[in-house]
C-alpha cells in the first residue's frame, strides 16, 4: 500500500522558479509513487485578511499553475482546502487539546507577532493545529516541508499522539518530513541576496507566467558589481546567484563559456545577462503557454476542483466519522 503524502501552498500570488524547482517538480515525481494530496491552503490565507476578489484570483492562479507544471488530477488529489469542511471540524477538535503555552512557543507565531503587531489574530496562534488537521485528516505519514516548517510537523505529531492517548486509541500515525534533499534545488533571487522570494518584491522573482519582455527587464536589472579584479577570484554572492540561475536554465557549454570569461576578467555583464534572460525565456515559455491555455478553460478548472474535493472528502469523511466515534459523539 502506498504511503500518503500531504502538502499545501498558501494562495498568495503567482508561483515563481523557486517554487517550481523547490517544490513543484518534486510533487510531479511523487504523484506516481505515493498517495498524494496537494491542496491550496485558502483557510490559512485568511490570517492576512485578503479581499474576496484577491483570494479567489490567487486560488485560481495556483490551481492553474499546478496543472500547467504537470500535476495530474488523475494521478493525485488536487483540492481547495475550504472545499473540505471536515478539515475545519478536525481543527476544532485538535484545538480543544492544544495548550496556549505550547502554541505561543511556536517560532512562526513569535515571528508574526514581531512583524505584524497590529494583526495578531487567533488564526496565527492556532496555525499549527490547522496544519495538523490538514495532515491528520488523511492520516499522512510524509510531508514535504522546508526547515522552517519542521516545528509544525513536531506539533502535528504531538497533537496526534495526544489524541491517541486521550481516547486510548492507536489512531493517528506520526508524520515526518519528506526527505528529497538529493533533488532539492535552492533558487537564488535577482536582488543579490538569498533565495527567490515574493516577500522580497516582484523584481526578485521570475514568475512562471512572466512574459518574455518582463523576464528580460527583470534579468537586465539584476544586481551585479563592477567586475572581477583578479583572475579566478571567488564570485561574490550576487554574481554567484546569477551563475546558479544560468546553471539551471542554460546549456552546460554556455555556463562554461561565461565562467571562463569571468575567471579571465573578460566578462561583460550585459552580454551575460542577455544570454541568461533568453535562456530563461526558452525554459519558461512552454509552462507560460500552458498556463495561458488552462486559464481560458474555466469549465475544466471547475471540473478539476470538484473532482479533487470529492476525492479529498471521501478520505476526510472517513477520518471524521471515526474521530467522532472515538470522542463519543454518537447518534441516539
C-alpha positions in Angstrom: 0.0 0.0 0.0 1.3 3.4 -0.9 2.3 5.9 1.8 0.2 9.0 2.0 1.8 12.4 1.3 0.2 15.8 2.0 1.4 19.2 1.0 -0.3 22.6 0.7 0.6 26.0 -0.6 -0.9 29.3 0.5 -2.5 31.2 -2.4 -0.6 34.5 -2.0 0.1 35.1 -5.7 1.8 33.5 -8.7 4.4 30.7 -8.5 8.0 31.5 -9.3 11.0 29.5 -10.3 11.9 29.0 -6.7 8.5 27.3 -6.1 8.9 25.3 -9.2 12.3 23.8 -8.6 12.0 23.8 -4.8 8.7 22.0 -4.6 6.5 21.5 -7.6 9.0 19.4 -9.7 9.2 17.0 -6.7 5.4 16.9 -6.4 5.3 15.8 -10.1 7.7 12.9 -9.3 5.9 12.0 -6.0 2.4 11.6 -7.6 3.4 8.3 -9.3 4.9 6.7 -6.2 2.7 7.9 -3.3 -0.9 8.5 -2.5 -0.7 12.3 -2.8 -3.0 15.1 -1.6 -1.9 18.6 -2.8 -4.1 21.3 -1.6 -4.5 25.1 -1.9 -4.5 26.5 1.6 -7.1 29.2 1.4 -8.2 28.9 5.0 -4.6 29.5 6.1 -4.5 32.7 4.0 -7.4 34.3 6.0 -4.9 35.3 8.7 -3.8 38.1 6.4 -7.4 39.2 5.5 -7.3 39.1 1.7 -10.2 40.6 -0.2 -12.7 38.1 -1.7 -11.5 39.1 -5.2 -7.9 38.6 -4.4 -8.5 35.3 -2.6 -10.4 33.8 -5.5 -7.9 35.0 -8.0 -4.9 33.7 -6.1 -6.6 30.3 -5.6 -7.3 30.1 -9.3 -3.7 31.1 -10.1 -2.3 28.2 -8.0 -4.7 25.7 -9.4 -3.8 26.7 -13.0 -0.1 26.7 -12.3 -0.2 23.3 -10.6 -1.8 21.8 -13.6 0.5 23.6 -16.1 3.5 22.3 -14.2 2.4 18.7 -14.7 0.5 17.7 -11.5 -2.1 15.3 -12.9 -5.5 15.3 -11.2 -6.0 11.7 -12.3 -2.8 10.6 -10.5 -3.2 12.6 -7.4 -5.8 14.6 -5.4 -5.6 18.4 -6.0 -8.2 20.3 -3.9 -9.0 23.6 -2.3 -8.8 23.5 1.5 -12.2 25.2 2.1 -13.9 22.7 -0.1 -13.3 20.1 2.6 -15.2 21.2 5.7 -14.0 18.2 7.6 -10.6 19.9 7.9 -12.2 22.7 9.9 -14.0 20.2 12.1 -10.8 18.3 12.9 -9.1 21.7 13.5 -11.8 22.4 16.2 -11.2 19.0 18.0 -7.4 19.4 17.9 -7.7 23.0 19.3 -9.6 21.6 22.4 -6.4 19.7 23.3 -3.8 22.2 22.2 -2.4 24.3 25.0 -1.8 28.1 25.0 1.7 27.8 26.2 2.9 25.4 23.5 1.2 27.4 20.8 2.8 30.6 22.0 6.2 28.9 21.7 5.8 28.4 18.0 8.7 30.1 16.2 6.4 31.2 13.3 3.9 32.7 15.8 6.6 34.7 17.5 7.9 35.9 14.2 4.4 37.1 13.2 4.0 38.9 16.5 7.1 40.9 15.8 6.4 41.5 12.1 2.7 42.3 12.3 1.9 43.5 15.8 -1.4 45.1 14.7 -2.7 41.8 13.4 -2.0 39.1 16.0 -5.1 37.0 15.5 -6.2 33.6 16.8 -5.6 32.1 13.4 -1.9 32.9 13.7 -1.8 31.4 17.2 -3.5 28.2 16.1 -1.8 27.9 12.7 -0.1 24.7 13.9 -3.4 23.0 14.8 -4.8 23.8 11.3 -1.7 22.4 9.7 -2.0 19.3 11.8 -5.6 18.9 10.7 -4.6 19.2 7.1 -2.1 16.3 7.6 -4.0 14.1 10.1 -7.3 14.3 8.1 -5.7 12.0 5.5 -3.5 10.1 8.1 -0.4 11.1 6.1 3.0 9.9 7.1 5.1 12.1 4.8 5.0 15.8 4.4 7.4 17.7 2.1 8.4 20.8 4.1 11.4 23.0 4.5 13.4 23.5 7.7 11.2 26.5 8.7 8.1 24.1 8.9 9.7 21.2 10.8 8.5 22.6 14.1 4.9 22.5 12.8 5.4 18.8 12.0 6.5 18.3 15.6 3.3 19.9 16.7 1.4 17.6 14.4 3.0 14.5 16.0 2.3 16.0 19.4 -1.4 16.6 18.7 -1.9 13.3 17.0 -0.2 11.3 19.8 -2.1 13.3 22.5 -5.4 12.5 20.8 -4.4 8.8 20.7 -3.6 8.9 24.5 -6.7 10.8 25.4 -9.0 8.4 23.6 -7.0 5.3 24.2 -6.6 4.5 20.5 -3.7 3.9 18.2 -5.4 6.0 15.6 -3.3 8.8 14.1 0.1 7.8 12.6 3.1 10.0 13.0 4.1 12.2 10.1 7.6 13.1 9.2 9.3 15.4 6.8 9.6 14.0 3.3 13.3 13.8 2.5 14.1 14.6 -1.1 17.3 16.5 -0.3 19.2 15.0 -3.2 16.6 16.6 -5.5 16.4 19.9 -3.6 17.4 22.9 -5.6 17.7 26.3 -4.0 16.8 29.0 -6.4 18.5 32.4 -5.8 16.7 35.7 -6.4 17.7 38.6 -8.6 18.4 41.1 -5.9 21.8 39.7 -4.9 20.7 38.3 -1.5 19.5 34.9 -0.7 16.7 32.8 -2.3 14.0 33.8 -4.7 11.0 35.0 -2.6 7.9 37.0 -3.1 8.4 38.8 0.2 11.5 40.5 -1.4 9.4 42.0 -4.1 8.4 41.1 -7.7 11.8 42.2 -9.1 13.4 39.4 -7.1 11.4 36.7 -8.8 10.9 35.2 -12.2 7.3 34.0 -12.2 6.2 31.1 -14.3 3.6 33.3 -16.0 6.1 36.1 -16.8 6.2 37.3 -20.4 9.5 37.4 -22.3 9.5 41.2 -22.1 9.1 41.1 -18.3 11.8 38.4 -17.9 14.3 40.5 -20.0 13.6 43.6 -17.9 14.0 41.7 -14.6 17.2 40.0 -15.5 18.8 43.0 -17.0 18.1 44.9 -13.7 19.6 42.1 -11.6 22.3 43.1 -9.1 25.9 42.8 -10.3 29.2 44.5 -9.4 32.0 46.3 -11.3 33.5 43.0 -12.3 36.4 40.8 -11.1 39.7 42.4 -10.1 41.9 39.3 -10.4 41.8 36.1 -12.3 40.0 33.1 -10.8 38.7 35.0 -7.9 35.7 33.8 -5.9 32.4 35.2 -7.1 30.5 37.5 -4.6 27.0 36.3 -3.7 25.1 38.5 -6.2 27.2 37.2 -9.1 27.2 33.6 -7.9 23.4 33.8 -7.7 23.2 34.7 -11.4 25.6 31.9 -12.3 23.5 29.5 -10.3 20.4 30.6 -12.3 22.3 30.0 -15.5 23.3 26.5 -14.4 19.6 25.7 -14.1 18.3 27.1 -17.4 21.3 27.2 -19.8 23.3 24.6 -21.6 26.5 23.4 -19.9 28.8 24.9 -22.6 27.1 28.3 -22.2 27.7 28.3 -18.5 31.3 27.1 -19.0 31.9 30.0 -21.5 30.8 32.7 -19.1 32.5 31.1 -16.2 35.7 31.1 -18.2 35.2 34.7 -19.2 34.7 35.7 -15.5 37.9 33.8 -14.5 39.9 35.6 -17.2 38.5 39.0 -16.1 36.9 39.4 -19.6 33.2 39.0 -18.7 30.7 41.6 -19.9 27.7 41.5 -17.5 25.4 43.0 -20.2 26.1 40.0 -22.5 25.9 37.6 -19.7 22.5 38.9 -18.5 21.1 39.0 -22.0 22.1 35.3 -22.5 20.6 34.4 -19.1 17.4 36.2 -19.9 17.0 34.4 -23.3 17.7 31.0 -21.8 15.1 31.7 -19.1 12.6 32.7 -21.7 13.2 29.4 -23.6 12.8 27.4 -20.4 9.7 29.3 -19.2 7.8 29.5 -22.5 6.2 26.0 -22.5 5.0 26.5 -18.9 3.7 30.0 -19.6 1.9 28.9 -22.7 0.3 26.0 -20.8 -0.8 28.5 -18.0 -2.4 30.7 -20.6 -4.2 27.7 -22.3 -5.5 26.3 -19.0 -6.6 29.8 -17.7 -9.0 30.1 -20.6 -10.8 26.8 -19.7 -12.9 27.7 -16.7 -15.1 24.6 -17.1 -12.0 22.3 -16.9 -10.8 24.2 -13.8 -14.3 23.7 -12.1 -14.2 20.0 -13.1 -10.7 19.6 -11.5 -11.7 21.4 -8.3 -14.9 19.4 -8.0 -13.2 16.1 -8.7 -10.4 16.9 -6.2 -12.9 17.9 -3.5 -14.9 14.7 -3.9 -11.7 12.6 -3.6 -10.4 14.6 -0.6 -13.8 14.5 1.2 -14.0 10.7 0.8 -10.8 10.4 2.8 -11.7 13.2 5.2 -15.2 12.0 5.9 -13.9 8.5 6.8 -11.5 10.1 9.3 -14.1 12.4 10.9 -16.6 9.6 11.3 -14.0 7.5 13.2 -12.8 10.5 15.2 -16.3 11.4 16.3 -16.9 7.9 17.4 -13.6 7.8 19.4 -14.5 11.1 21.1 -18.0 9.9 22.0 -20.3 11.7 19.6 -22.9 9.1 18.8 -26.4 9.3 17.5 -29.3 8.4 19.8 
